[in-house]
Amino acid sequence: MKKYLSARRAQSIIEKFGRARVLVVGDLIMDHFIWGKVKRISPEAPVPVVEVTSESIMLGGAANVVNNIHSLGGRSLVTGVVGNDSDGKKLVASLKEKGIPADGIVTDRKRPTTIKTRIIAHHQQVVRFDREMRDKIDPEATDKVLKYIKKAVRAADIVVVSDYAKGLVTERLMDETNSFCRDIGRPVAIDPKVEHFDFYRGSTIVTPNNLEASQGSGIEITDDESLHRAGQALFRRLGCQALLVTRGENGMSLFEPGRETHIPTVAQEVFDVSSASDTVIGLALAPAPGQITGGGAGKLRAGVVVGKIGPQRSPRLSSSRRPNRT
């Protein structure tokens, strides 16, 4: 049976965001944007020539989740891995400048900091190129991340795992994180990658988007009936307490034992969203994490929208929409 949430209830949830204490675990990324204009095609090849007008470096991946939570008034901690390079140093410095603790950031000399460079012309992305290493982080770095999680989680209400498949999230990391958090009564929320679905078994809530839910369940979601079948199949596979399928302009659908709740959204014209799902889960559930199930779907109504290309320094509250994460 589907249930709906009132606007008044959603607003009351938003007002509690400032009480949130969120530990973010995930792949730390730097987002590099090159902005310019296109006036001609290259004589060397049939490609546009971008005349660069400006550049910007912003926090990306799990680091952007932390930034969003901080910007919306929540308190956040973060752990992940960066390289011993200038991009890693910039990421740590940026967190510190915002007053976000960076003592959970682990430096790995064997790998670079992940950086995604996007070339934007006339508000359209022309091309993106990534500098990264997607191999699993080494056991020593994993040990340091887990040690920080076990220390920091006691000061948090909820753990949000922001998985971009850049090497941090492994079966071992998830098994130990879920086990420890279960022992001390902290929920674990996952913004997932399809190839890691089996790592998330036993987590509190997993939040795939529509495409990820289709791929993970093996059922193409085209209507309410296929959504129901896909959600139930994936819910059983993951063995979590709740499954939240984010569906763009169609809102979100929450699957819990014995119930399904549809959470509508307000249509927006949005170029791009960055880490909206991760941010919403952390902020909405942290003030009362024990209410994820048993009617707690209302906490997921509020969302974060980014109204321009790229991560924002100060995201605004509105609907919950998110793109495929790569």
KEVEXLO-47893 format. One record per residue (C-alpha): residue number from 1; x, y, z. Coordinates in Angstrom, 2 decimals. Example, Ala and Ser with C-alpha at 12.3 -4.5 7.8 and 13.67 -1.06 7.14 Angstrom:
residues 2
ATOM    nr         u         v         w
ATOM     1     12.30     -4.50      7.80
ATOM     2     13.67     -1.06      7.14
//
This chain:
residues 326
ATOM    nr         u         v         w
ATOM     1      0.00      0.00      0.00
ATOM     2      1.40      3.42     -0.99
ATOM     3      1.45      6.31      1.45
ATOM     4      2.19      9.98      0.86
ATOM     5      3.85     12.69      2.91
ATOM     6      2.46     16.17      3.59
ATOM     7      4.39     19.36      2.84
ATOM     8      4.08     20.39      6.49
ATOM     9      5.76     17.19      7.63
ATOM    10      8.53     17.66      5.07
ATOM    11      9.20     21.19      6.31
ATOM    12      9.43     20.02      9.92
ATOM    13     12.07     17.50      8.85
ATOM    14     14.11     20.13      7.01
ATOM    15     14.14     22.31     10.12
ATOM    16     15.89     19.53     12.04
ATOM    17     18.83     19.27      9.62
ATOM    18     21.00     21.37     11.91
ATOM    19     20.92     18.60     14.51
ATOM    20     22.41     16.05     12.12
ATOM    21     25.78     14.48     12.92
ATOM    22     26.92     12.47      9.89
ATOM    23     30.03     10.37      9.29
ATOM    24     30.69     10.13      5.55
ATOM    25     32.81      7.23      4.28
ATOM    26     33.63      7.17      0.60
ATOM    27     35.67      7.94     -2.46
ATOM    28     37.13     11.45     -2.26
ATOM    29     37.27     13.29     -5.57
ATOM    30     38.35     16.70     -6.80
ATOM    31     36.11     18.19     -9.51
ATOM    32     37.97     20.41    -11.97
ATOM    33     35.90     22.60    -14.29
ATOM    34     37.25     24.42    -17.33
ATOM    35     34.78     27.02    -18.58
ATOM    36     34.86     28.55    -22.04
ATOM    37     33.22     29.42    -25.33
ATOM    38     33.12     27.69    -28.71
ATOM    39     33.32     29.87    -31.81
ATOM    40     34.91     27.54    -34.34
ATOM    41     35.75     23.95    -35.25
ATOM    42     39.36     22.80    -35.23
ATOM    43     41.01     22.52    -38.68
ATOM    44     42.94     19.51    -37.34
ATOM    45     39.89     17.38    -36.56
ATOM    46     36.06     17.80    -36.48
ATOM    47     36.02     18.92    -32.84
ATOM    48     35.09     22.23    -31.21
ATOM    49     37.82     24.62    -30.12
ATOM    50     37.07     25.82    -26.59
ATOM    51     38.40     29.26    -25.73
ATOM    52     39.00     29.02    -21.98
ATOM    53     37.59     31.83    -19.87
ATOM    54     37.97     30.44    -16.34
ATOM    55     38.72     27.37    -14.23
ATOM    56     37.47     26.14    -10.86
ATOM    57     38.33     23.33     -8.46
ATOM    58     35.63     21.96     -6.14
ATOM    59     35.12     19.12     -3.72
ATOM    60     33.63     16.06     -5.42
ATOM    61     32.42     12.55     -4.64
ATOM    62     32.19     11.84     -0.92
ATOM    63     33.92     15.16     -0.21
ATOM    64     31.02     16.97     -1.88
ATOM    65     28.54     15.05      0.29
ATOM    66     30.36     16.37      3.36
ATOM    67     30.39     19.88      1.90
ATOM    68     26.64     19.74      1.20
ATOM    69     25.84     18.54      4.72
ATOM    70     28.01     21.28      6.18
ATOM    71     26.43     23.94      3.93
ATOM    72     22.94     22.90      5.03
ATOM    73     23.79     23.24      8.70
ATOM    74     24.61     19.65      9.59
ATOM    75     27.78     18.52     11.33
ATOM    76     29.93     16.14      9.38
ATOM    77     33.03     13.97      9.65
ATOM    78     34.70     12.23      6.73
ATOM    79     37.14      9.46      5.97
ATOM    80     38.62      8.31      2.70
ATOM    81     41.87      8.12      0.77
ATOM    82     43.81     10.69     -1.25
ATOM    83     47.17     10.57     -2.95
ATOM    84     50.34     12.30     -1.81
ATOM    85     49.94     14.97     -4.48
ATOM    86     48.83     18.56     -4.95
ATOM    87     45.19     17.57     -5.55
ATOM    88     45.10     15.62     -2.30
ATOM    89     46.58     18.57     -0.43
ATOM    90     44.02     20.92     -2.02
ATOM    91     41.16     18.63     -0.97
ATOM    92     42.34     18.50      2.65
ATOM    93     42.96     22.27      2.71
ATOM    94     39.49     22.95      1.29
ATOM    95     37.83     20.87      4.01
ATOM    96     39.81     22.64      6.73
ATOM    97     38.95     26.08      5.32
ATOM    98     35.27     25.21      5.71
ATOM    99     35.80     24.07      9.29
ATOM   100     35.31     20.39      8.44
ATOM   101     37.67     18.01     10.31
ATOM   102     40.13     16.30      7.96
ATOM   103     41.86     13.98     10.43
ATOM   104     40.06     10.99      8.88
ATOM   105     41.71     11.53      5.47
ATOM   106     44.30      8.83      4.75
ATOM   107     47.20      9.53      2.36
ATOM   108     48.31      6.68      0.11
ATOM   109     51.62      7.35     -1.65
ATOM   110     50.95      4.56     -4.17
ATOM   111     47.92      6.12     -5.82
ATOM   112     46.84      9.53     -7.13
ATOM   113     43.98     11.62     -5.84
ATOM   114     40.99     11.11     -8.14
ATOM   115     40.29     14.21    -10.21
ATOM   116     37.59     14.63    -12.85
ATOM   117     38.08     17.41    -15.37
ATOM   118     35.05     18.68    -17.25
ATOM   119     35.22     21.16    -20.09
ATOM   120     32.06     23.29    -20.22
ATOM   121     31.10     25.57    -23.08
ATOM   122     27.82     27.53    -23.25
ATOM   123     26.49     25.59    -20.22
ATOM   124     27.06     22.24    -21.95
ATOM   125     29.67     19.66    -21.08
ATOM   126     31.94     19.12    -24.07
ATOM   127     34.13     16.34    -22.66
ATOM   128     35.27     14.86    -19.36
ATOM   129     38.55     13.18    -18.57
ATOM   130     39.46     11.37    -15.36
ATOM   131     42.80     10.84    -13.64
ATOM   132     42.36      8.02    -11.18
ATOM   133     43.26      4.54     -9.99
ATOM   134     40.27      2.24     -9.48
ATOM   135     42.12     -0.69     -7.87
ATOM   136     41.31     -1.59     -4.28
ATOM   137     43.18      0.48     -1.75
ATOM   138     45.86     -1.52      0.03
ATOM   139     45.13     -3.27      3.35
ATOM   140     47.17     -0.78      5.36
ATOM   141     45.04      2.14      4.12
ATOM   142     41.87      0.13      4.78
ATOM   143     43.05     -0.51      8.35
ATOM   144     43.45      3.25      8.91
ATOM   145     40.01      4.04      7.49
ATOM   146     38.35      1.37      9.63
ATOM   147     40.20      2.58     12.72
ATOM   148     38.87      6.08     12.13
ATOM   149     35.33      4.84     11.50
ATOM   150     35.30      2.95     14.81
ATOM   151     36.50      6.05     16.65
ATOM   152     34.44      8.72     14.91
ATOM   153     31.12      6.89     14.61
ATOM   154     30.49      7.27     18.33
ATOM   155     30.22     11.03     17.75
ATOM   156     27.84     10.57     14.79
ATOM   157     24.17      9.67     14.43
ATOM   158     24.54      7.88     11.11
ATOM   159     27.17      6.61      8.67
ATOM   160     26.73      7.44      4.97
ATOM   161     28.80      5.36      2.54
ATOM   162     29.25      7.23     -0.76
ATOM   163     30.54      4.61     -3.20
ATOM   164     31.99      5.77     -6.52
ATOM   165     33.87      2.50     -7.17
ATOM   166     37.26      4.18     -6.93
ATOM   167     38.77      1.52     -4.67
ATOM   168     37.75      2.42     -1.12
ATOM   169     34.55      0.41     -0.71
ATOM   170     35.34     -3.30     -0.49
ATOM   171     33.61     -6.33      0.97
ATOM   172     35.90     -6.19      4.01
ATOM   173     35.27     -2.48      4.62
ATOM   174     31.49     -2.96      4.45
ATOM   175     31.44     -6.13      6.57
ATOM   176     33.41     -4.52      9.40
ATOM   177     31.58     -1.19      9.19
ATOM   178     28.14     -2.82      9.24
ATOM   179     29.10     -5.16     12.06
ATOM   180     30.53     -2.44     14.29
ATOM   181     27.70      0.02     13.62
ATOM   182     25.10     -2.67     14.31
ATOM   183     26.78     -3.41     17.67
ATOM   184     26.59      0.23     18.81
ATOM   185     23.23      1.03     17.22
ATOM   186     24.23      3.32     14.35
ATOM   187     22.45      3.05     10.97
ATOM   188     24.47      2.70      7.78
ATOM   189     23.11      4.28      4.58
ATOM   190     24.60      3.40      1.18
ATOM   191     24.63      5.39     -2.04
ATOM   192     25.64      2.41     -4.19
ATOM   193     27.41      1.20     -7.30
ATOM   194     25.80     -1.76     -9.04
ATOM   195     28.99     -3.83     -9.15
ATOM   196     29.21     -3.66     -5.35
ATOM   197     25.61     -4.55     -4.47
ATOM   198     26.62     -7.79     -2.78
ATOM   199     28.94     -5.85     -0.44
ATOM   200     26.00     -3.99      1.10
ATOM   201     24.12     -6.94      2.59
ATOM   202     22.97     -6.14      6.10
ATOM   203     23.23     -2.35      5.73
ATOM   204     20.37     -0.26      7.08
ATOM   205     19.28      1.45      3.87
ATOM   206     20.53      1.33      0.26
ATOM   207     19.56      4.09     -2.21
ATOM   208     19.96      3.09     -5.89
ATOM   209     18.60      5.26     -8.64
ATOM   210     16.10      3.91    -11.17
ATOM   211     18.75      2.54    -13.57
ATOM   212     20.80      0.97    -10.78
ATOM   213     17.69     -0.71     -9.37
ATOM   214     16.85     -2.08    -12.82
ATOM   215     20.36     -3.42    -13.33
ATOM   216     20.65     -4.84     -9.82
ATOM   217     17.30     -6.64     -9.94
ATOM   218     17.46     -7.74    -13.58
ATOM   219     14.02     -6.18    -14.13
ATOM   220     13.64     -3.13    -16.37
ATOM   221     11.59     -0.51    -14.53
ATOM   222      9.04      1.02    -16.90
ATOM   223      5.92      1.44    -14.77
ATOM   224      4.55      0.96    -11.25
ATOM   225      4.18     -2.80    -11.65
ATOM   226      7.78     -3.34    -12.80
ATOM   227      8.97     -0.98    -10.08
ATOM   228      7.20     -3.12     -7.50
ATOM   229      8.76     -6.33     -8.81
ATOM   230     12.24     -4.82     -9.15
ATOM   231     12.11     -3.23     -5.71
ATOM   232     11.00     -6.43     -4.02
ATOM   233     13.64     -8.50     -5.83
ATOM   234     16.45     -6.08     -4.95
ATOM   235     15.20     -5.70     -1.36
ATOM   236     15.49     -9.47     -0.92
ATOM   237     18.91     -9.58     -2.55
ATOM   238     20.38     -6.83     -0.39
ATOM   239     18.97     -8.04      2.92
ATOM   240     18.77     -4.45      4.18
ATOM   241     16.17     -2.85      6.45
ATOM   242     15.02     -0.48      3.72
ATOM   243     15.55      0.18      0.01
ATOM   244     15.03      3.67     -1.42
ATOM   245     14.79      3.90     -5.22
ATOM   246     15.32      7.47     -6.43
ATOM   247     13.35      8.06     -9.63
ATOM   248     14.14     11.58    -10.84
ATOM   249     11.00     13.55    -11.62
ATOM   250      8.89     10.59    -10.50
ATOM   251     10.04     11.01     -6.92
ATOM   252     11.32      8.20     -4.70
ATOM   253      9.97      4.82     -3.64
ATOM   254     10.82      3.31     -0.27
ATOM   255     10.60     -0.46      0.25
ATOM   256     10.39     -1.79      3.80
ATOM   257      9.18     -5.12      5.18
ATOM   258      5.46     -5.30      4.36
ATOM   259      5.11     -1.80      2.92
ATOM   260      5.97      0.48      0.01
ATOM   261      5.90      4.26      0.29
ATOM   262      5.93      6.64     -2.68
ATOM   263      7.52     10.01     -2.05
ATOM   264      6.60     12.51     -4.80
ATOM   265      8.85     15.36     -5.82
ATOM   266      8.45     18.83     -7.22
ATOM   267      9.50     19.15    -10.86
ATOM   268     12.58     21.32    -11.39
ATOM   269     14.66     22.37    -14.37
ATOM   270     18.08     21.19    -13.28
ATOM   271     21.31     20.95    -15.27
ATOM   272     22.98     18.53    -12.89
ATOM   273     22.88     17.28     -9.32
ATOM   274     25.86     16.23     -7.27
ATOM   275     25.61     13.92     -4.26
ATOM   276     21.98     14.84     -3.64
ATOM   277     20.90     11.37     -2.55
ATOM   278     23.80     10.86     -0.14
ATOM   279     23.26     14.29      1.40
ATOM   280     19.52     13.83      1.88
ATOM   281     19.87     10.42      3.51
ATOM   282     22.43     11.70      5.98
ATOM   283     20.59     14.89      6.91
ATOM   284     17.07     13.49      6.95
ATOM   285     17.75     10.39      9.00
ATOM   286     20.46     11.57     11.37
ATOM   287     18.25     13.50     13.84
ATOM   288     16.24     10.34     14.61
ATOM   289     18.04      7.36     13.02
ATOM   290     15.91      4.79     14.76
ATOM   291     12.91      5.78     12.62
ATOM   292     14.23      4.62      9.26
ATOM   293     11.63      1.87      9.24
ATOM   294      8.20      1.73     10.82
ATOM   295      6.86      4.88      9.18
ATOM   296     10.08      6.86      8.97
ATOM   297      9.74      7.35      5.21
ATOM   298      8.68     10.92      5.76
ATOM   299     12.21     11.89      6.65
ATOM   300     13.26     11.24      3.06
ATOM   301     10.92     13.73      1.41
ATOM   302     13.27     16.71      1.47
ATOM   303     16.12     16.82     -1.00
ATOM   304     19.01     18.77     -2.40
ATOM   305     18.96     20.27     -5.86
ATOM   306     21.91     21.77     -7.66
ATOM   307     20.66     24.34    -10.14
ATOM   308     23.82     24.66    -12.17
ATOM   309     26.50     22.41    -13.58
ATOM   310     28.86     21.09    -10.93
ATOM   311     28.85     20.86     -7.13
ATOM   312     27.60     23.88     -5.26
ATOM   313     29.10     25.61     -2.28
ATOM   314     25.62     26.30     -0.88
ATOM   315     23.04     23.81     -2.14
ATOM   316     19.38     24.69     -1.77
ATOM   317     16.53     22.57     -0.55
ATOM   318     13.94     21.22     -2.95
ATOM   319     13.35     17.94     -4.75
ATOM   320     15.50     14.82     -4.71
ATOM   321     16.96     14.09     -8.11
ATOM   322     20.28     12.53     -8.92
ATOM   323     22.08     11.34    -12.03
ATOM   324     24.07      8.21    -12.62
ATOM   325     27.26      8.42    -10.59
ATOM   326     30.55      7.62    -12.32
//
